[in-house]
């Protein structure tokens, strides 16, 4: 891939991050007062209209597609066909869990809000927590698929197996996530902090793609 195509792939990845992050905000932005064991079963979540949860899921599908364009696109920045194939394989298995986790959270929040707005409001919290308890394993089962690509990427950069300088190992979604998590803890408690926290991984991915765009100069053309 030439420099122009790589930048287009990175821009697609960033657009996917905007879509997914918007969905994360839509399904949780509101009064952050927790009503149960999960921090996201809040007073604000009770009042979220069904269209917001539906739209959150609707934008998640193209978001993952654009994520994929960005992730597969940057594979050409790794040196060696073997390393590229491993990168492509890890991401092929790692993309589906993004949708699974998003659907799990959106489904729980929709059930919680719908019951709260019905005659069965007393059952809203027990039902949502039962749903979360029954299917919460999806989140933990997804991590072994979602995270390995980023560790592999860091390892290849550290070994000098990419067109980037080794210090670019510091540009990684996991590192950006930890930094943004720290920033979120300094924010005043409120609806924005809740939405921001819910979208941390999308925000971290956005910064990661953005950092590579700044490094993707004309020198990359020759390296690719």
C-alpha positions as CSV (number, residue, x, y, z in Angstrom):
1,X,0.0,0.0,0.0
2,X,1.2,3.5,-0.8
3,X,1.2,6.4,1.6
4,X,-2.1,7.8,0.3
5,X,-3.9,4.5,0.7
6,X,-2.5,4.0,4.2
7,X,-3.8,7.5,5.2
8,X,-7.2,6.7,3.8
9,X,-7.3,3.4,5.8
10,X,-6.3,5.3,9.0
11,X,-9.0,7.9,8.3
12,X,-11.5,5.1,7.9
13,X,-10.4,3.7,11.3
14,X,-10.8,7.0,12.9
15,X,-14.3,7.4,11.5
16,X,-15.1,3.9,12.9
17,X,-13.9,5.2,16.3
18,X,-16.2,8.2,16.0
19,X,-19.2,6.0,15.2
20,X,-18.6,3.6,18.0
21,X,-17.8,6.3,20.5
22,X,-21.0,8.1,19.5
23,X,-22.9,4.9,20.2
24,X,-21.2,4.6,23.6
25,X,-22.3,8.1,24.5
26,X,-25.9,7.6,23.2
27,X,-26.6,4.5,25.3
28,X,-25.3,5.9,28.6
29,X,-25.1,9.7,28.7
30,X,-27.3,10.8,31.6
31,X,-27.5,11.0,35.4
32,X,-24.6,8.9,36.6
33,X,-26.1,8.0,39.9
34,X,-25.8,4.2,40.1
35,X,-28.8,2.1,41.2
36,X,-27.3,-1.3,41.2
37,X,-24.1,-3.3,41.3
38,X,-23.1,-2.2,37.7
39,X,-21.9,1.4,37.4
40,X,-23.8,1.7,34.1
41,X,-27.3,0.8,35.6
42,X,-27.9,4.5,36.5
43,X,-30.7,6.9,37.1
44,X,-30.0,8.3,33.6
45,X,-30.1,4.9,32.0
46,X,-33.7,4.6,33.3
47,X,-34.8,7.5,31.1
48,X,-32.9,6.7,27.9
49,X,-35.4,6.4,25.1
50,X,-35.4,3.2,23.0
51,X,-34.3,5.0,19.8
52,X,-31.0,5.9,21.5
53,X,-30.2,2.3,22.2
54,X,-31.3,1.3,18.7
55,X,-29.2,4.0,17.1
56,X,-26.3,3.0,19.2
57,X,-26.4,-0.5,17.8
58,X,-27.1,0.7,14.3
59,X,-23.9,2.8,14.2
60,X,-21.9,-0.1,15.8
61,X,-22.1,-2.2,12.6
62,X,-20.5,0.3,10.2
63,X,-18.1,1.3,13.0
64,X,-16.6,-2.2,13.1
65,X,-16.4,-2.3,9.3
66,X,-14.4,1.0,9.3
67,X,-12.3,-0.3,12.3
68,X,-11.5,-3.3,10.1
69,X,-10.4,-1.1,7.2
70,X,-8.0,0.8,9.5
71,X,-6.7,-2.3,11.2
72,X,-6.1,-4.3,8.1
73,X,-4.7,-1.3,6.3
74,X,-1.9,-0.7,8.8
75,X,-0.8,-4.3,8.4
76,X,1.2,-3.3,5.4
77,X,3.3,-1.2,7.8
78,X,4.8,-4.4,9.3
79,X,7.9,-5.8,7.7
80,X,7.7,-9.4,6.5
81,X,4.8,-11.4,5.0
82,X,4.7,-13.7,8.1
83,X,4.1,-10.8,10.5
84,X,1.5,-9.3,8.3
85,X,-0.4,-12.6,8.1
86,X,-0.4,-13.0,11.8
87,X,-1.6,-9.4,12.2
88,X,-4.5,-10.0,9.7
89,X,-5.5,-13.3,11.5
90,X,-5.5,-11.8,14.9
91,X,-7.7,-8.9,13.7
92,X,-10.0,-11.3,11.8
93,X,-10.8,-13.0,15.1
94,X,-10.7,-9.8,17.2
95,X,-13.3,-7.7,15.4
96,X,-16.5,-9.7,16.1
97,X,-16.3,-9.4,19.9
98,X,-16.6,-5.6,19.6
99,X,-20.1,-6.1,18.4
100,X,-20.9,-8.8,20.9
101,X,-19.9,-6.6,23.9
102,X,-21.8,-3.6,22.4
103,X,-24.9,-5.7,21.9
104,X,-24.7,-7.1,25.4
105,X,-24.5,-3.6,27.0
106,X,-27.1,-2.1,24.8
107,X,-29.5,-5.0,25.4
108,X,-29.1,-4.8,29.1
109,X,-29.7,-1.0,29.1
110,X,-32.7,-1.3,26.9
111,X,-34.3,-3.9,29.2
112,X,-33.6,-1.7,32.2
113,X,-35.1,1.4,30.6
114,X,-38.1,-0.4,29.1
115,X,-39.1,-2.0,32.4
116,X,-38.6,1.2,34.3
117,X,-41.1,2.9,32.0
118,X,-43.7,0.2,32.3
119,X,-45.9,-1.2,35.0
120,X,-43.2,-3.6,36.0
121,X,-40.7,-0.9,37.1
122,X,-40.0,-2.8,40.3
123,X,-38.6,-5.6,38.3
124,X,-36.3,-3.4,36.2
125,X,-33.1,-3.6,38.3
126,X,-33.4,-7.3,39.2
127,X,-34.1,-8.2,35.6
128,X,-31.2,-6.1,34.2
129,X,-28.8,-7.5,36.8
130,X,-30.0,-11.1,36.1
131,X,-29.5,-10.5,32.4
132,X,-26.0,-9.1,33.1
133,X,-25.2,-12.0,35.4
134,X,-26.4,-14.5,32.8
135,X,-24.5,-13.1,29.8
136,X,-21.7,-11.0,31.4
137,X,-19.2,-13.8,30.5
138,X,-19.4,-12.4,27.0
139,X,-17.2,-9.4,28.0
140,X,-14.5,-11.5,29.7
141,X,-14.6,-14.1,26.9
142,X,-14.1,-11.3,24.4
143,X,-10.9,-9.9,25.9
144,X,-8.6,-12.8,24.7
145,X,-9.8,-12.0,21.1
146,X,-9.8,-8.2,21.3
147,X,-6.5,-7.5,23.0
148,X,-3.9,-9.8,21.4
149,X,-3.6,-7.7,18.2
150,X,-2.5,-4.7,20.2
151,X,0.1,-6.6,22.2
152,X,1.4,-8.2,19.0
153,X,1.6,-4.8,17.3
154,X,3.6,-3.4,20.3
155,X,5.9,-6.4,20.2
156,X,6.6,-6.0,16.5
157,X,7.4,-2.3,16.8
158,X,9.7,-3.0,19.8
159,X,11.6,-5.5,17.7
160,X,11.9,-3.1,14.8
161,X,9.7,-5.2,12.5
162,X,7.7,-2.2,11.2
163,X,8.3,1.0,9.2
164,X,7.9,3.0,12.4
165,X,10.8,4.0,14.8
166,X,10.9,1.8,17.9
167,X,9.6,4.7,20.1
168,X,6.3,4.3,18.4
169,X,5.7,1.3,20.6
170,X,4.4,3.9,23.1
171,X,1.6,4.7,20.6
172,X,-0.8,1.8,21.4
173,X,-4.5,1.7,22.2
174,X,-3.9,0.0,25.6
175,X,-1.5,2.8,26.6
176,X,-3.9,5.5,25.4
177,X,-6.7,3.7,27.2
178,X,-4.8,3.8,30.5
179,X,-4.0,7.5,30.1
180,X,-7.6,8.4,29.2
181,X,-8.8,6.3,32.2
182,X,-6.6,8.4,34.5
183,X,-8.0,11.6,32.9
184,X,-11.5,10.4,33.4
185,X,-10.9,9.9,37.2
186,X,-10.0,13.6,37.4
187,X,-13.2,14.7,35.7
188,X,-16.2,15.9,37.8
189,X,-18.8,13.2,38.2
190,X,-21.5,13.8,35.7
191,X,-23.2,12.7,32.4
192,X,-20.2,13.6,30.3
193,X,-17.7,11.6,32.4
194,X,-20.0,8.6,32.3
195,X,-20.3,8.8,28.5
196,X,-16.6,9.5,28.1
197,X,-15.7,6.5,30.3
198,X,-18.0,4.2,28.4
199,X,-16.3,5.1,25.1
200,X,-12.7,4.9,26.4
201,X,-11.6,2.2,24.0
202,X,-13.0,4.0,21.0
203,X,-11.3,7.2,22.1
204,X,-8.0,5.3,22.6
205,X,-8.2,3.8,19.2
206,X,-8.9,7.2,17.6
207,X,-5.7,8.6,19.2
208,X,-3.8,5.6,18.0
209,X,-4.9,6.0,14.4
210,X,-4.3,9.7,14.6
211,X,-0.8,9.3,15.9
212,X,0.0,7.1,12.9
213,X,-1.3,9.6,10.5
214,X,1.2,12.2,11.8
215,X,4.0,9.7,11.4
216,X,2.8,8.5,7.9
217,X,4.9,11.0,5.9
218,X,6.4,10.7,2.5
219,X,9.2,8.5,4.0
220,X,6.7,5.8,4.5
221,X,6.1,5.5,0.8
222,X,9.6,4.2,0.3
223,X,9.4,1.9,3.4
224,X,6.2,0.3,2.3
